[in-house]
Amino acid sequence: MRALPLAAALWCLLVAARVRADAFSDFRIPRHSWFSLSGDFFGYANPSSGHYVFGQSKSGFLSGSLSGTGSWVLDSDKRRDLISLSLRTRAGSTH
């Protein structure tokens, strides 16, 4: 019979802990922002030359690409902003 009052007391403590409001229930993450910048460069060259009966021949191919992305995000409870800029360029030459 001694176990019954102890079990009842433990049960009351557990129920009270579950019913109690969370200390962080009204916590809000403050307004924040982040910035991201990335880029990529690729280049390719293929020169060739040869000696033939009628003389020497030179030819080749050159190409490249460049790209970049920048993003800025401002986030809060009332609004969300996203600004993103992407640039990409490609070029090639044959001779």
PANU-930183 format. One record per residue: x, y, z of N, C-alpha, C, CB in turn; residue number from 1. Coordinates in Angstrom, 2 decimals, m for minus. Glycine has a CB too. Example, Ala and Ser with C-alpha at 12.3 -4.5 7.8 and 13.67 -1.06 7.14 Angstrom:
BEGIN
npx->13.19 npy->m5.69 npz->7.80 capx->12.30 capy->m4.50 capz->7.80 cpx->13.20 cpy->m3.30 cpz->7.80 cbpx->11.31 cbpy->m4.47 cbpz->9.05 resi->1 $
npx->12.85 npy->m2.25 npz->7.08 capx->13.67 capy->m1.06 capz->7.14 cpx->12.90 cpy->0.03 cpz->7.87 cbpx->14.08 cbpy->m0.60 cbpz->5.72 resi->2 $
//
This chain:
BEGIN
npx->0.80 npy->m1.20 npz->0.00 capx->0.00 capy->0.00 capz->0.00 cpx->0.85 cpy->1.26 cpz->0.00 cbpx->m0.91 cbpy->0.00 cbpz->1.18 resi->1 $
npx->2.10 npy->1.18 npz->0.42 capx->2.94 capy->2.35 capz->0.42 cpx->3.29 cpy->2.78 cpz->m1.00 cbpx->4.21 cbpy->2.09 cbpz->1.22 resi->2 $
npx->3.28 npy->1.87 npz->m1.92 capx->3.64 capy->2.17 capz->m3.32 cpx->2.55 cpy->3.01 cpz->m3.98 cbpx->3.87 cbpy->0.88 cbpz->m4.12 resi->3 $
npx->1.32 npy->2.89 npz->m3.58 capx->0.23 capy->3.63 capz->m4.20 cpx->0.36 cpy->5.13 cpz->m4.01 cbpx->m1.09 cbpy->3.16 cbpz->m3.63 resi->4 $
npx->0.63 npy->5.67 npz->m2.81 capx->0.82 capy->7.12 capz->m2.68 cpx->2.03 cpy->7.62 cpz->m3.46 cbpx->0.96 cbpy->7.50 cbpz->m1.21 resi->5 $
npx->3.11 npy->6.84 npz->m3.48 capx->4.29 capy->7.24 capz->m4.23 cpx->4.00 cpy->7.28 cpz->m5.73 cbpx->5.45 cbpy->6.28 cbpz->m3.95 resi->6 $
npx->3.30 npy->6.29 npz->m6.23 capx->2.93 capy->6.26 capz->m7.65 cpx->2.01 cpy->7.42 cpz->m7.98 cbpx->2.27 cbpy->4.92 cbpz->m8.01 resi->7 $
npx->1.08 npy->7.74 npz->m7.12 capx->0.16 capy->8.86 capz->m7.36 cpx->0.92 cpy->10.18 cpz->m7.38 cbpx->m0.94 cbpy->8.90 cbpz->m6.28 resi->8 $
npx->1.89 npy->10.34 npz->m6.49 capx->2.68 capy->11.58 capz->m6.46 cpx->3.51 cpy->11.71 cpz->m7.73 cbpx->3.59 cbpy->11.61 cbpz->m5.22 resi->9 $
npx->4.13 npy->10.64 npz->m8.18 capx->4.91 capy->10.67 capz->m9.42 cpx->4.01 cpy->10.97 cpz->m10.62 cbpx->5.64 cbpy->9.33 cbpz->m9.64 resi->10 $
npx->2.83 npy->10.36 npz->m10.64 capx->1.89 capy->10.61 capz->m11.75 cpx->1.49 cpy->12.08 cpz->m11.78 cbpx->0.62 cbpy->9.72 cbpz->m11.60 resi->11 $
npx->1.23 npy->12.70 npz->m10.64 capx->0.87 capy->14.12 capz->m10.59 cpx->2.01 cpy->15.00 cpz->m11.08 cbpx->0.47 cbpy->14.52 cbpz->m9.15 resi->12 $
npx->3.24 npy->14.67 npz->m10.73 capx->4.39 capy->15.43 capz->m11.20 cpx->4.55 cpy->15.33 cpz->m12.72 cbpx->5.67 cbpy->14.96 cbpz->m10.51 resi->13 $
npx->4.37 npy->14.15 npz->m13.26 capx->4.50 capy->13.97 capz->m14.71 cpx->3.40 cpy->14.71 cpz->m15.47 cbpx->4.46 cbpy->12.48 cbpz->m15.07 resi->14 $
npx->2.18 npy->14.66 npz->m14.97 capx->1.08 capy->15.37 capz->m15.62 cpx->1.31 cpy->16.87 cpz->m15.54 cbpx->m0.26 cbpy->15.00 cbpz->m14.97 resi->15 $
npx->1.76 npy->17.37 npz->m14.41 capx->2.01 capy->18.81 capz->m14.26 cpx->3.12 cpy->19.27 cpz->m15.20 cbpx->2.38 cbpy->19.15 cbpz->m12.80 resi->16 $
npx->4.13 npy->18.45 npz->m15.38 capx->5.23 capy->18.82 capz->m16.28 cpx->4.75 cpy->18.87 cpz->m17.73 cbpx->6.39 cbpy->17.83 cbpz->m16.15 resi->17 $
npx->3.84 npy->17.97 npz->m18.12 capx->3.33 capy->17.95 capz->m19.49 cpx->2.38 cpy->19.10 cpz->m19.76 cbpx->2.64 cbpy->16.62 cbpz->m19.78 resi->18 $
npx->1.61 npy->19.50 npz->m18.77 capx->0.61 capy->20.56 capz->m18.94 cpx->1.25 cpy->21.94 cpz->m18.91 cbpx->m0.47 cbpy->20.45 cbpz->m17.85 resi->19 $
npx->2.35 npy->22.08 npz->m18.19 capx->3.02 capy->23.37 capz->m18.05 cpx->3.40 cpy->23.92 cpz->m19.43 cbpx->4.28 cbpy->23.23 cbpz->m17.15 resi->20 $
npx->3.26 npy->25.22 npz->m19.62 capx->3.57 capy->25.85 capz->m20.90 cpx->5.07 cpy->25.78 cpz->m21.18 cbpx->3.09 cbpy->27.31 cbpz->m20.92 resi->21 $
npx->5.40 npy->25.65 npz->m22.44 capx->6.80 capy->25.63 capz->m22.86 cpx->7.40 cpy->27.02 cpz->m22.66 cbpx->6.92 cbpy->25.18 cbpz->m24.35 resi->22 $
npx->8.60 npy->27.09 npz->m22.11 capx->9.25 capy->28.38 capz->m21.85 cpx->9.59 cpy->29.12 cpz->m23.13 cbpx->10.51 cbpy->28.16 cbpz->m21.02 resi->23 $
npx->9.72 npy->28.42 npz->m24.25 capx->10.09 capy->29.05 capz->m25.51 cpx->8.94 cpy->29.11 cpz->m26.51 cbpx->11.25 cbpy->28.30 cbpz->m26.12 resi->24 $
npx->7.71 npy->28.97 npz->m26.05 capx->6.58 capy->28.94 capz->m26.97 cpx->6.36 cpy->30.28 cpz->m27.69 cbpx->5.32 cbpy->28.56 cbpz->m26.23 resi->25 $
npx->6.74 npy->31.39 npz->m27.10 capx->6.56 capy->32.68 capz->m27.76 cpx->7.86 cpy->33.22 cpz->m28.37 cbpx->6.01 cbpy->33.70 cbpz->m26.77 resi->26 $
npx->8.89 npy->32.40 npz->m28.45 capx->10.18 capy->32.82 capz->m29.01 cpx->10.07 cpy->32.98 cpz->m30.53 cbpx->11.28 cbpy->31.79 cbpz->m28.66 resi->27 $
npx->10.59 npy->34.06 npz->m31.04 capx->10.62 capy->34.33 capz->m32.47 cpx->12.06 cpy->34.50 cpz->m32.93 cbpx->9.79 cbpy->35.59 cbpz->m32.82 resi->28 $
npx->12.37 npy->33.94 npz->m34.08 capx->13.70 capy->34.13 capz->m34.67 cpx->13.75 cpy->35.55 cpz->m35.21 cbpx->14.00 cbpy->33.07 cbpz->m35.80 resi->29 $
npx->14.75 npy->36.31 npz->m34.84 capx->14.81 capy->37.69 capz->m35.31 cpx->15.08 cpy->37.76 cpz->m36.81 cbpx->15.89 cbpy->38.46 cbpz->m34.55 resi->30 $
npx->14.80 npy->38.91 npz->m37.36 capx->15.02 capy->39.16 capz->m38.77 cpx->16.48 cpy->38.89 cpz->m39.12 cbpx->14.63 cbpy->40.60 cbpz->m39.14 resi->31 $
npx->16.71 npy->38.20 npz->m40.21 capx->18.06 capy->37.85 capz->m40.58 cpx->18.21 cpy->37.83 cpz->m42.10 cbpx->18.45 cbpy->36.50 cbpz->m39.98 resi->32 $
npx->19.44 npy->37.79 npz->m42.57 capx->19.70 capy->37.73 capz->m44.00 cpx->20.96 cpy->36.92 cpz->m44.25 cbpx->19.83 cbpy->39.16 cbpz->m44.60 resi->33 $
npx->21.12 npy->36.46 npz->m45.47 capx->22.34 capy->35.77 capz->m45.85 cpx->22.67 cpy->36.07 cpz->m47.30 cbpx->22.21 cbpy->34.24 cbpz->m45.63 resi->34 $
npx->23.92 npy->35.90 npz->m47.64 capx->24.42 capy->36.24 capz->m48.96 cpx->25.20 cpy->35.05 cpz->m49.51 cbpx->25.30 cbpy->37.52 cbpz->m48.91 resi->35 $
npx->25.02 npy->34.75 npz->m50.77 capx->25.72 capy->33.65 capz->m51.41 cpx->26.27 cpy->34.11 cpz->m52.75 cbpx->24.79 cbpy->32.43 cbpz->m51.59 resi->36 $
npx->27.51 npy->33.74 npz->m53.04 capx->28.14 capy->34.11 capz->m54.29 cpx->28.90 cpy->32.89 cpz->m54.81 cbpx->29.10 cbpy->35.33 cbpz->m54.12 resi->37 $
npx->28.67 npy->32.55 npz->m56.07 capx->29.38 capy->31.41 capz->m56.64 cpx->29.74 cpy->31.71 cpz->m58.08 cbpx->28.53 cbpy->30.12 cbpz->m56.55 resi->38 $
npx->30.75 npy->31.04 npz->m58.58 capx->31.17 capy->31.27 capz->m59.95 cpx->31.82 cpy->30.03 cpz->m60.52 cbpx->32.13 cbpy->32.44 cbpz->m60.02 resi->39 $
npx->31.93 npy->30.01 npz->m61.84 capx->32.48 capy->28.87 capz->m62.53 cpx->33.18 cpy->29.35 cpz->m63.80 cbpx->31.38 cbpy->27.84 cbpz->m62.86 resi->40 $
npx->34.33 npy->28.78 npz->m64.10 capx->35.05 capy->29.10 capz->m65.33 cpx->35.49 cpy->27.79 cpz->m65.96 cbpx->36.27 cbpy->30.03 cbpz->m65.05 resi->41 $
npx->35.31 npy->27.71 npz->m67.27 capx->35.73 capy->26.52 capz->m68.00 cpx->36.40 cpy->26.97 cpz->m69.29 cbpx->34.52 cbpy->25.58 cbpz->m68.29 resi->42 $
npx->37.53 npy->26.39 npz->m69.61 capx->38.23 capy->26.71 capz->m70.84 cpx->38.73 cpy->25.44 cpz->m71.53 cbpx->39.40 cbpy->27.65 cbpz->m70.57 resi->43 $
npx->38.78 npy->25.50 npz->m72.86 capx->39.21 capy->24.35 capz->m73.63 cpx->39.98 cpy->24.84 cpz->m74.85 cbpx->38.00 cbpy->23.47 cbpz->m74.06 resi->44 $
npx->41.13 npy->24.26 npz->m75.11 capx->41.93 capy->24.62 capz->m76.28 cpx->42.40 cpy->23.33 cpz->m76.96 cbpx->43.16 cbpy->25.53 cbpz->m75.88 resi->45 $
npx->42.38 npy->23.34 npz->m78.28 capx->42.81 capy->22.19 capz->m79.05 cpx->43.62 cpy->22.66 cpz->m80.26 cbpx->41.58 cbpy->21.34 cbpz->m79.50 resi->46 $
npx->44.87 npy->22.98 npz->m80.07 capx->45.68 capy->23.39 capz->m81.21 cpx->46.22 cpy->22.16 cpz->m81.95 cbpx->46.85 cbpy->24.29 cbpz->m80.75 resi->47 $
npx->46.42 npy->22.32 npz->m83.23 capx->47.02 capy->21.23 capz->m84.01 cpx->47.84 cpy->21.82 cpz->m85.15 cbpx->45.92 cbpy->20.27 cbpz->m84.56 resi->48 $
npx->48.85 npy->21.10 npz->m85.53 capx->49.68 capy->21.51 capz->m86.67 cpx->50.19 cpy->20.26 cpz->m87.37 cbpx->50.86 cbpy->22.42 cbpz->m86.20 resi->49 $
npx->50.49 npy->20.43 npz->m88.62 capx->50.98 capy->19.28 capz->m89.38 cpx->51.83 cpy->19.72 cpz->m90.55 cbpx->49.82 cbpy->18.44 cbpz->m89.87 resi->50 $
npx->52.66 npy->18.82 npz->m90.99 capx->53.52 capy->19.07 capz->m92.15 cpx->53.01 cpy->18.21 cpz->m93.29 cbpx->55.03 cbpy->18.77 cbpz->m91.83 resi->51 $
npx->52.72 npy->18.86 npz->m94.38 capx->52.19 capy->18.17 capz->m95.54 cpx->53.13 cpy->18.38 cpz->m96.73 cbpx->50.77 cbpy->18.68 cbpz->m95.87 resi->52 $
npx->52.82 npy->17.75 npz->m97.83 capx->53.64 capy->17.85 capz->m99.03 cpx->53.73 cpy->19.30 cpz->m99.51 cbpx->53.07 cbpy->16.96 cbpz->m100.14 resi->53 $
npx->52.66 npy->20.03 npz->m99.40 capx->52.62 capy->21.41 capz->m99.90 cpx->52.94 cpy->22.45 cpz->m98.82 cbpx->51.25 cbpy->21.69 cbpz->m100.47 resi->54 $
npx->53.36 npy->22.08 npz->m97.67 capx->53.73 capy->23.04 capz->m96.64 cpx->53.22 cpy->22.63 cpz->m95.26 cbpx->53.18 cbpy->24.40 cbpz->m97.00 resi->55 $
npx->53.17 npy->23.60 npz->m94.41 capx->52.77 capy->23.38 capz->m93.01 cpx->51.35 cpy->23.89 cpz->m92.81 cbpx->53.75 cbpy->24.09 cbpz->m92.04 resi->56 $
npx->50.59 npy->23.20 npz->m91.96 capx->49.22 capy->23.59 capz->m91.66 cpx->49.07 cpy->23.75 cpz->m90.15 cbpx->48.20 cbpy->22.54 cbpz->m92.21 resi->57 $
npx->48.42 npy->24.83 npz->m89.76 capx->48.13 capy->25.07 capz->m88.34 cpx->46.65 cpy->25.36 cpz->m88.20 cbpx->48.99 cbpy->26.25 cbpz->m87.76 resi->58 $
npx->46.04 npy->24.75 npz->m87.24 capx->44.63 capy->25.02 capz->m86.94 cpx->44.42 cpy->24.81 cpz->m85.45 cbpx->43.68 cbpy->24.10 cbpz->m87.78 resi->59 $
npx->43.28 npy->25.21 npz->m85.00 capx->42.98 capy->25.03 capz->m83.59 cpx->41.58 cpy->25.49 cpz->m83.24 cbpx->43.99 cbpy->25.76 cbpz->m82.74 resi->60 $
npx->41.20 npy->25.13 npz->m82.06 capx->39.88 capy->25.49 capz->m81.54 cpx->40.06 cpy->25.94 cpz->m80.10 cbpx->38.87 cbpy->24.29 cbpz->m81.64 resi->61 $
npx->39.43 npy->27.03 npz->m79.77 capx->39.50 capy->27.60 capz->m78.42 cpx->38.10 cpy->27.97 cpz->m77.98 cbpx->40.45 cbpy->28.84 cbpz->m78.37 resi->62 $
npx->37.71 npy->27.55 npz->m76.79 capx->36.39 capy->27.92 capz->m76.28 cpx->36.48 cpy->28.11 cpz->m74.77 cbpx->35.32 cbpy->26.84 cbpz->m76.63 resi->63 $
npx->35.50 npy->28.80 npz->m74.25 capx->35.46 capy->29.02 capz->m72.81 cpx->34.09 cpy->29.49 cpz->m72.38 cbpx->36.51 cbpy->30.02 cbpz->m72.39 resi->64 $
npx->33.82 npy->29.32 npz->m71.12 capx->32.56 capy->29.81 capz->m70.56 cpx->32.83 cpy->30.33 cpz->m69.15 cbpx->31.47 cbpy->28.69 cbpz->m70.54 resi->65 $
npx->32.05 npy->31.29 npz->m68.76 capx->32.16 capy->31.92 capz->m67.45 cpx->30.75 cpy->32.14 cpz->m66.93 cbpx->32.97 cbpy->33.28 cbpz->m67.52 resi->66 $
npx->30.51 npy->31.74 npz->m65.71 capx->29.19 capy->31.96 capz->m65.12 cpx->29.35 cpy->32.34 cpz->m63.65 cbpx->28.31 cbpy->30.69 cbpz->m65.26 resi->67 $
npx->28.37 npy->33.05 npz->m63.15 capx->28.37 capy->33.45 capz->m61.75 cpx->26.96 cpy->33.69 cpz->m61.27 cbpx->29.21 cbpy->34.71 cbpz->m61.56 resi->68 $
npx->26.76 npy->33.47 npz->m60.00 capx->25.45 capy->33.67 capz->m59.37 cpx->25.64 cpy->34.35 cpz->m58.03 cbpx->24.70 cbpy->32.32 cbpz->m59.20 resi->69 $
npx->24.83 npy->35.34 npz->m57.78 capx->24.82 capy->36.00 capz->m56.48 cpx->23.40 cpy->36.04 cpz->m55.95 cbpx->25.39 cbpy->37.43 cbpz->m56.58 resi->70 $
npx->23.22 npy->35.70 npz->m54.70 capx->21.89 capy->35.69 capz->m54.08 cpx->21.95 cpy->36.40 cpz->m52.74 cbpx->21.37 cbpy->34.25 cbpz->m53.90 resi->71 $
npx->20.90 npy->37.12 npz->m52.43 capx->20.76 capy->37.78 capz->m51.14 cpx->19.34 cpy->37.55 cpz->m50.66 cbpx->21.08 cbpy->39.31 cbpz->m51.23 resi->72 $
npx->19.18 npy->37.05 npz->m49.46 capx->17.86 capy->36.74 capz->m48.90 cpx->17.70 cpy->37.50 cpz->m47.60 cbpx->17.69 cbpy->35.20 cbpz->m48.68 resi->73 $
npx->16.57 npy->38.15 npz->m47.45 capx->16.19 capy->38.80 capz->m46.20 cpx->14.89 cpy->38.15 cpz->m45.76 cbpx->16.04 cbpy->40.37 cbpz->m46.36 resi->74 $
npx->14.87 npy->37.59 npz->m44.60 capx->13.71 capy->36.82 capz->m44.15 cpx->13.25 cpy->37.34 cpz->m42.80 cbpx->14.05 cbpy->35.31 cbpz->m44.08 resi->75 $
npx->11.96 npy->37.47 npz->m42.64 capx->11.37 capy->37.81 capz->m41.34 cpx->9.96 cpy->37.23 cpz->m41.32 cbpx->11.37 cbpy->39.36 cbpz->m41.09 resi->76 $
npx->9.27 npy->37.38 npz->m40.20 capx->7.91 capy->36.86 capz->m40.10 cpx->6.95 cpy->37.57 cpz->m41.04 cbpx->7.41 cbpy->36.98 cbpz->m38.68 resi->77 $
npx->7.15 npy->38.86 npz->m41.27 capx->6.19 capy->39.63 capz->m42.04 cpx->6.43 cpy->39.58 cpz->m43.55 cbpx->6.23 cbpy->41.05 cbpz->m41.59 resi->78 $
npx->7.68 npy->39.38 npz->m43.98 capx->7.95 capy->39.36 capz->m45.41 cpx->9.16 cpy->38.51 cpz->m45.70 cbpx->8.15 cbpy->40.78 cbpz->m45.95 resi->79 $
npx->9.25 npy->38.12 npz->m46.94 capx->10.41 capy->37.35 capz->m47.40 cpx->10.87 cpy->37.94 cpz->m48.71 cbpx->10.07 cbpy->35.84 cbpz->m47.56 resi->80 $
npx->12.13 npy->38.26 npz->m48.79 capx->12.71 capy->38.85 capz->m49.99 cpx->13.81 cpy->37.93 cpz->m50.50 cbpx->13.26 cbpy->40.27 cbpz->m49.71 resi->81 $
npx->13.90 npy->37.80 npz->m51.80 capx->14.98 capy->37.06 capz->m52.44 cpx->15.41 cpy->37.84 cpz->m53.67 cbpx->14.54 cbpy->35.61 cbpz->m52.82 resi->82 $
npx->16.68 npy->38.18 npz->m53.71 capx->17.25 capy->38.86 capz->m54.86 cpx->18.34 cpy->37.95 cpz->m55.40 cbpx->17.81 cbpy->40.29 cbpz->m54.50 resi->83 $
npx->18.26 npy->37.61 npz->m56.67 capx->19.23 capy->36.71 capz->m57.28 cpx->19.64 cpy->37.24 cpz->m58.64 cbpx->18.65 cbpy->35.28 cbpz->m57.40 resi->84 $
npx->20.91 npy->37.16 npz->m58.93 capx->21.46 capy->37.62 capz->m60.20 cpx->22.35 cpy->36.52 cpz->m60.76 cbpx->22.23 cbpy->38.95 cbpz->m60.03 resi->85 $
npx->22.10 npy->36.14 npz->m62.00 capx->22.91 capy->35.11 capz->m62.65 cpx->23.45 cpy->35.66 cpz->m63.95 cbpx->22.08 cbpy->33.82 cbpz->m62.89 resi->86 $
npx->24.72 npy->35.40 npz->m64.20 capx->25.38 capy->35.81 capz->m65.43 cpx->26.05 cpy->34.60 cpz->m66.05 cbpx->26.41 cbpy->36.94 cbpz->m65.18 resi->87 $
npx->25.96 npy->34.48 npz->m67.37 capx->26.61 capy->33.38 capz->m68.06 cpx->27.05 cpy->33.87 cpz->m69.42 cbpx->25.67 cbpy->32.15 cbpz->m68.19 resi->88 $
npx->28.27 npy->33.56 npz->m69.80 capx->28.77 capy->33.93 capz->m71.11 cpx->29.59 cpy->32.77 cpz->m71.67 cbpx->29.61 cbpy->35.23 cbpz->m71.03 resi->89 $
npx->29.53 npy->32.62 npz->m72.99 capx->30.30 capy->31.59 capz->m73.68 cpx->30.94 cpy->32.20 cpz->m74.93 cbpx->29.39 cbpy->30.36 cbpz->m74.06 resi->90 $
npx->32.10 npy->31.72 npz->m75.27 capx->32.79 capy->32.21 capz->m76.46 cpx->33.59 cpy->31.08 cpz->m77.08 cbpx->33.71 cbpy->33.41 cbpz->m76.12 resi->91 $
npx->33.80 npy->31.16 npz->m78.37 capx->34.60 capy->30.15 capz->m79.07 cpx->35.27 cpy->30.74 cpz->m80.28 cbpx->33.74 cbpy->28.97 cbpz->m79.47 resi->92 $
npx->36.36 npy->30.13 npz->m80.69 capx->37.11 capy->30.61 capz->m81.85 cpx->37.76 cpy->29.42 cpz->m82.54 cbpx->38.18 cbpy->31.67 cbpz->m81.44 resi->93 $
npx->37.72 npy->29.44 npz->m83.86 capx->38.40 capy->28.43 capz->m84.66 cpx->39.33 cpy->29.15 cpz->m85.62 cbpx->37.38 cbpy->27.52 cbpz->m85.44 resi->94 $
npx->40.53 npy->28.66 npz->m85.76 capx->41.47 capy->29.25 capz->m86.72 cpx->42.24 cpy->28.18 cpz->m87.45 cbpx->42.44 cbpy->30.20 cbpz->m86.02 resi->95 $
//
